[in-house]
Amino acid sequence: MAAINRILLTGMGLLLCAATASAYNYHLDRDIQSLKSRGTALVNRYQSAREQMSELHHQQQVLDRAKRQLASDQASFDKSARAHQQQVAEQNQTINDVKNRCNNSNTAENTSGHVNHCDNTIAAVNAKSGKIRSDAEALQKQQSALDANALALNRQVAHWNRDQMLAISVFNDASTRLNNWLNDAYAFMNTRDFQDNIAWAHASKRCEDNGTVGAGTSEEQALYSQAEHALGCLSDVENARMRYYKSAK
């Protein structure tokens, strides 16, 4: 993707006298200005596309954390729901046991003590049943909230996916256009006319380029750095020519 290993000569063997190198050249000045204008716009567009990709990466991290939290919350809820179901099963067994012991017509067992015991037991069972029903309502509300969170998160993910597809398209287009501009810029800067002006403007240090990129540099950063380098070289030569025109008036 990045424009790697371009060669920009510095024209050190092509030194001309100041009058020759700096003579008014409409086509040269026009081409420098045009390349600078195009390059600046493309660099800005490319950098904006990079920033958008970076922002989407940050959003992805936020969404991933939200997914993990939702999964953790759902797992915790499922554990509570299983415990509740166990309570329901145990309570149903208790109710059946109480019915068997207390709902009978055996006169011998229907003593006042037995009746009081059944009444107290039934009251306790009913109270626990009420607590279990209340817990069930709370669990239902928790599940509804989890479902709503999952739905909202899925919508966010879908929106992010659409944004990512668009951002990738914009970034790839910006990369291609900037790379093509760099090819044009380096071809222009390697012309005899521009090379003569590099030497005359003492811009050799600013314009020299060994075509290498530091180890570990991403293609995206390499492309941006080379574009900045080319713009800097064009600017140095253009500024030197402008200063000469002013001094020659």
N, C-alpha and C positions, 0 to 999 in steps of 0.2 A: 504494500500500500504506500509506504513512504518512499520518497525519491532518494535513494541511497547511491553513494559513489558517483555523484556528478563531479565533473572536473571544471574548475574555474581557473584559467591561467591568469597570471598577474602582469604579463606583458613587460617584464623587467628588461627584456632585450629590445624593446620597441620604443625607447624614450625618444620623444620628439621635442622640439623647442616649444616653449610656452605659447608662442603666437600661433603655431600650427595646431597644437592640441586643443587650445581653448577657443579657436575661431568659432564664430557663430555658426551653429549647425542646427537648423530648424528641425530636420528629421530626427536627429539624435535626441534633442531636447524633448520633442514630441513623444518619441518612443519610450524614453525614460519615464516621463510623466504618466504615460498611458499604462506602462507596466506597474508603476508604483500604485496608481489608483486602483487597478484591477487587483493587484496583490494584497493591498491593504484591506479591501472589501472582502476578499476570499479568506484572508487570515482571520478577520473578525468573525466571519460566518463559520469558519472551521472551529475556532475557539468556542463560539457559542454552542455549536453542536457537541463539542467535547464536554462542555459544562453540563449540557442537558443529559448526556450519557452518564456523567458522574452523579448527577442528581437522581437519575433513575436507579443507579446502583445503590445509592443511599436509601431510596424508597424501598428497594427490594429487601435490604437488610431489615428495615422496619417491619415490612410485611412478613418476613421469615420469623422474626421474633414474635409477632402477633399470632402466627400459625402455631408456633411451639407453645405459646401461652394458652391458646384455645385448646390444643390437644391435652395439655396438662390439666386444664380446668375440667375438660370432659372426662378425663380419666379419673379425677378426684370425684366428680359427680357420679360416675358409674359405680365407683366403690361404695359411695353413700347409698346409691339406689339398691345395690345388691344387699347391703346391710338392712335396708328398710324392708326389702322383700323377705328377708329372713325373719325380721320381727313380725311381719304380717303372718307368715306361716306359723310361727310359734304362738302368736295370739289366737289364730284360728283353732289351733290344737287345744289351747287353754279354754277357749269358749266351749268347745265340744266336751271337754272334760267336766267343766262346770255344769253344763246341761245334763250330762249323764248322772252327776252326783245330786243335783238339786231339783231337777224336773222329774219327780217320781211320785207315785201314789202310795208308797209303802208307809202306812200309818206308824209303824214302829220306828221308822227313821225320822219322821217329822216331829222331832222334839223341838222345844223352843231353842235349845242350843244349836241344833242343826240348822234350823231356819235362820237364826241370827248369823251363823257362820256363812251360810249361802248368800244372805243379803249383803254381808260385808264383802264377800268374795266377788259377787256380781257387780257391786259398786266399784270395786277396785279394777275389775276387768273392763267395765264400761269407761272408766276414767282413762285407762291405758289405751283403749280403742280410740277415744277422742284425741289423745296425743298422737297416735299413729296416723289418724286422718289428717290432723293438722300438719304433721311432718310430710305427708303425701302431697298436700297442697303446696307446701314450701318447695318440695322437690320438683313439682310440676312447673312452678314459676322459675326455678333455676334452669330447668331444661329449656323452657321457652326463651329465657334470656340467652342461653348458649346457642340455641337455634338462630336467634336474631343476630347474634354476634357473628356466627358462621356465615349467614346470608350476607351481612354487610361486608365481611372480609372477602368473600367470594366476588362481590361486586367490585371491591377495590382491586383485587388481583386481575379481574377481567379488564378494568380500566387501565391498570398498569401495563398489561400485555399489549393493549392497543397503542398506548403511548410509546412503549418500547419499539414496536414494529415501525412506527412513524419515525422515531428518533434514529433508529438504525438506518432507515432509508435516507434521511436528511444527512446523517453523518457520512455515509458512504458516498453520497453525491458531493458533499463538501470536500471530502478527501480526494475524490477523483478530479474535481475542478482545480483544487489547489495543487495537486501533483502535476496536472497538465500545465498550469501556469508556471510552475517551477521549471518544467522542461523548456517552455518558451523563454523564461527569464535567463536561464543559464545559457541557452543558445545565443541570446542577444548579448549577454555579458562576455561571451567568448569571441565576439566579432572584433575585427581589427580596430574599428572606430572606438568602441568602448574600452578595449584594452589600452589603447593609447591614452585615454582619459584617466584610467585608473592610475597609471604611472604619473601623469602630469598632476593629478589631484592629490598625490601622496596618499592614496587610499589602498595601497597594496596590502597593508596589515588588516584593514577592515574587510577587504574583498577576498583575501586568500582563502582557499578552501581545499583541504587535502582529501575531501570526499569520504571521510571516516566518521563514524558515530561511536560515542563512548559505550563501553561494555555495559549491558543491562538497560540501555535506553530503549524504550518501546518505540514501535514504528510510528505511533501517533505523535510522540514527543519529537522523534527525529524529523518527521515531516514539518512540524511546527517550527523547530529550530532552524531548519534549512530555509524555510520561507522567511523567517526573521532575518537570517543572515543575508539573503538575497536583497530584501528590502533595505537593509542597512547599507549594503554596498551601493545600490542604486541611489540612495539618499546622499551618501558621502560625495559621489561624483556629481550629482545634480547640485548640491549645495556649493561645491567648489566652483562649478561653472557659473552659478548665479552670483557668487562673490566676485568672480573675475569680471562679469558683465558690468556690475555696479562700479567697480574700481576703474574700468576702462572708459566710463562715461566722462 
